[in-house]
């Protein structure tokens, strides 16, 4: 019996005045028998549950039983739910996202929930490209498992000069930066911290070897330090017809007529 499912059940009951066991089972994707077991556990924890029989029956929490919902304001919930939108697949599995959505939304009344839903519908976040989608989801799933279990990862990596070499690493941080996914890791091949682009990885696989975590350097300062050594200024003469595309990569302030 998962504690997350018990918590979600309590949150739904707090949000709704009354709900049927069947509706709860469908919402949580479990059997009706599981729902009744969950209700027994909730009652055993001291939360007063009321059940109603008949066609208008259902399950509810006693009205005068008070659990403070003052932890989050409506504005707080909007921020949290927008954050979940930003962390949608592949970082979070769909089931994880939905379960957390239910928990957070339970802090609102039905009227407030309608207002929040309208607010969220004003924002769409989709990290996938328009065309030619790479299989990043599978790579991130493997990396997440390795991060959780502290397992070494092995993969083939394509360098700048199109040379491919096998790397063995200690994974530390997944990073999304400027439309690309990266992994900060300690490379056992180079005996140093490196930042790897997921799109250049192939044959990614976790090993059965565990590692002890090290203190990681700041990933962005490390990258900027390395890039500053390679950056030099150039002036380009660009036809005005290309302005629309150039603005995808440059700030208009650096463009001169």
C-alpha positions in Angstrom: 0.0 0.0 0.0 1.7 3.2 -1.2 1.7 6.2 1.2 1.5 8.5 -1.8 -1.9 7.0 -2.7 -3.2 7.4 0.8 -2.1 11.1 0.9 -3.7 11.7 -2.5 -6.9 10.1 -1.3 -7.0 12.4 1.8 -6.3 15.4 -0.4 -9.1 14.6 -2.8 -11.6 14.1 0.1 -10.5 17.5 1.5 -11.2 19.1 -1.8 -14.5 17.4 -2.6 -17.6 17.5 -0.4 -18.4 13.9 -1.3 -17.1 11.4 -3.8 -18.0 7.8 -4.7 -15.7 4.9 -4.3 -15.9 4.2 -8.0 -14.8 7.7 -8.9 -11.9 7.6 -6.5 -10.8 4.2 -7.9 -10.9 5.7 -11.5 -9.0 8.8 -10.4 -6.3 6.8 -8.7 -6.3 4.0 -11.3 -6.8 1.3 -8.6 -9.5 -1.3 -7.8 -12.5 -0.5 -5.6 -11.3 -3.0 -3.0 -8.0 -1.0 -2.8 -10.0 2.2 -2.2 -11.9 0.6 0.7 -8.6 -0.6 2.2 -7.2 2.9 1.9 -10.3 4.4 3.6 -9.8 1.9 6.5 -6.2 3.1 6.9 -7.3 6.8 6.9 -9.9 6.1 9.5 -7.3 4.2 11.6 -5.1 7.3 11.5 -7.8 9.3 13.3 -9.4 11.1 10.3 -13.2 10.9 10.6 -14.7 9.4 7.4 -18.4 9.4 6.7 -19.9 7.0 4.1 -23.4 7.5 2.5 -25.4 4.7 1.1 -27.7 4.6 -1.9 -27.7 6.2 -5.3 -26.6 9.6 -3.9 -24.0 7.9 -1.7 -20.3 8.4 -1.4 -17.4 9.1 0.9 -16.5 12.3 2.7 -14.5 13.7 5.6 -16.6 15.0 8.6 -17.4 18.6 7.9 -16.3 20.0 11.2 -13.0 18.1 11.1 -10.4 20.9 10.5 -7.1 20.5 8.7 -5.5 23.8 8.0 -5.2 24.6 4.3 -3.4 27.9 5.1 -0.1 26.5 4.1 -0.5 27.6 0.5 -2.4 30.6 -0.9 -4.1 30.5 -4.3 -1.1 32.4 -5.8 1.3 29.8 -4.3 -0.6 27.0 -5.9 -0.5 28.7 -9.3 3.3 29.0 -9.0 3.7 25.4 -8.0 1.5 24.1 -10.8 3.2 26.3 -13.4 6.5 24.8 -12.1 5.1 21.3 -12.7 4.3 22.3 -16.3 7.9 23.3 -16.8 9.1 20.0 -15.3 6.8 17.9 -17.4 8.1 14.9 -19.4 10.8 13.7 -19.7 11.9 15.0 -16.3 8.8 13.7 -14.6 6.8 10.7 -15.6 3.2 11.4 -16.4 1.9 9.4 -13.4 4.2 11.4 -11.1 3.0 14.7 -12.5 -0.7 13.8 -12.2 -0.4 12.6 -8.7 1.4 15.7 -7.6 -1.1 17.9 -9.4 -3.9 16.2 -7.4 -2.1 16.9 -4.1 -1.5 20.5 -4.8 -4.9 21.3 -6.2 -6.5 19.9 -3.1 -5.5 23.1 -1.2 -8.1 25.0 -3.2 -11.9 25.2 -3.2 -13.8 24.3 -6.4 -14.2 28.0 -7.2 -10.5 28.7 -6.7 -9.6 25.7 -8.7 -11.6 27.0 -11.7 -9.7 30.3 -11.5 -6.4 28.5 -11.3 -7.2 26.3 -14.2 -8.0 29.4 -16.3 -4.7 30.9 -15.3 -2.8 27.8 -16.2 -4.4 27.6 -19.6 -2.7 30.9 -20.4 0.7 29.2 -20.4 1.9 26.2 -22.5 5.3 24.8 -22.1 6.5 22.2 -24.6 10.3 21.4 -24.6 10.1 19.2 -27.7 11.4 20.4 -31.1 9.0 21.1 -34.0 10.7 18.5 -36.1 13.0 15.5 -35.9 12.5 14.6 -32.2 15.4 12.6 -30.7 14.9 9.8 -28.3 15.9 11.9 -25.3 13.2 10.5 -23.0 14.9 7.0 -22.9 18.3 8.5 -22.1 16.9 10.6 -19.3 15.1 7.6 -17.8 18.5 5.7 -17.7 20.3 8.7 -16.2 17.6 9.2 -13.6 18.0 5.6 -12.4 21.7 6.0 -12.3 21.4 9.2 -10.3 19.1 7.6 -7.8 21.1 4.4 -7.4 24.5 6.1 -7.7 25.5 3.8 -10.6 28.3 4.5 -13.1 27.2 5.1 -16.7 28.9 4.1 -19.9 28.3 5.5 -23.3 29.9 6.4 -26.7 30.4 10.1 -27.1 30.9 12.1 -30.3 33.6 14.8 -30.0 33.9 18.1 -31.9 36.2 16.4 -34.5 33.6 13.7 -35.0 35.7 11.2 -33.1 33.7 8.7 -31.0 35.1 7.4 -27.8 33.6 5.3 -24.9 33.3 7.1 -21.6 32.7 5.8 -18.1 31.3 8.5 -15.8 29.8 9.3 -12.4 26.5 11.1 -13.1 25.7 14.1 -11.0 23.2 16.6 -12.5 20.8 16.8 -15.5 20.7 20.2 -17.0 18.4 21.9 -19.5 20.1 24.9 -21.1 19.4 26.8 -24.3 17.1 24.1 -25.9 19.5 21.3 -25.1 19.9 18.6 -22.4 23.2 18.1 -20.7 24.7 15.9 -18.0 27.3 17.1 -15.5 29.5 14.1 -14.5 32.9 13.1 -13.3 34.6 11.4 -16.3 36.7 8.5 -15.1 38.4 8.4 -18.5 39.6 12.0 -18.2 39.8 12.0 -14.4 37.9 15.3 -14.3 34.4 16.9 -14.2 32.8 17.3 -17.7 29.5 18.4 -19.1 28.1 16.1 -21.8 25.4 16.9 -24.3 22.8 14.1 -24.4 22.3 14.4 -28.2 25.9 13.3 -28.7 25.6 10.2 -26.5 24.9 6.8 -28.0 24.7 3.3 -26.5 24.0 4.8 -23.1 23.8 2.1 -20.4 24.0 1.9 -16.6 26.5 -0.4 -14.9 26.2 -2.4 -11.7 29.1 -0.4 -10.2 28.2 2.1 -7.4 30.2 5.2 -6.7 30.6 7.6 -3.8 29.4 11.1 -4.5 32.0 13.9 -4.8 31.5 17.6 -4.3 30.6 19.1 -7.7 31.9 22.4 -9.0 29.4 25.0 -10.2 28.5 23.7 -13.6 27.8 27.1 -15.3 30.9 28.9 -14.1 33.0 26.0 -15.2 31.4 26.0 -18.6 31.7 29.8 -19.0 35.4 29.7 -18.0 36.1 27.1 -20.7 34.0 28.9 -23.3 35.7 32.3 -22.7 39.0 30.7 -23.8 37.4 29.8 -27.1 35.3 32.9 -27.9 36.5 35.6 -30.2 34.6 38.5 -31.7 33.7 38.7 -35.4 31.6 41.1 -37.5 29.1 39.8 -40.0 27.5 41.5 -42.9 23.9 40.1 -43.0 21.2 40.7 -45.6 18.1 42.4 -44.1 16.0 39.5 -45.3 17.6 37.2 -42.7 16.8 39.5 -39.7 13.9 37.4 -38.5 16.1 34.3 -38.2 19.1 36.2 -36.7 16.9 37.4 -33.9 16.5 33.8 -32.8 20.2 33.7 -31.8 21.2 37.3 -31.2 19.9 40.2 -29.1 18.8 43.1 -31.4 21.0 45.5 -29.3 24.1 44.0 -30.9 22.7 44.5 -34.5 23.6 47.7 -36.3 22.1 49.1 -39.4 
